[in-house]
């Protein structure tokens, strides 16, 4: 590891420790609400395969979300939140 990379890594870890101790305020932090995919899907009364097809995902990904091994992020998380608030969005997508 070069000295420059080591120095950057050391500085980053020192900053993380300072944030944890409350000595420094964290900068931009992105947080995602964890979406309950299984609750959304069962509320729609659809299979995992149908759900995956409509939202443009794979069956394995939906299974991973439902078992909490992975969490949807980014645009997919926003889509799922929108569907949970307005289930008619799912039907609109199904008709596309």
Secondary structure, DSSP 8 states (H G I E B T S, - for coil): --HHHHHHHHHHHHHHHHHHTTSS------------HHHHHHHHT--HHHHHHHHT--HHHHHHHHTTSS---HHHHHHHHHHHH-THHHHHHHT-
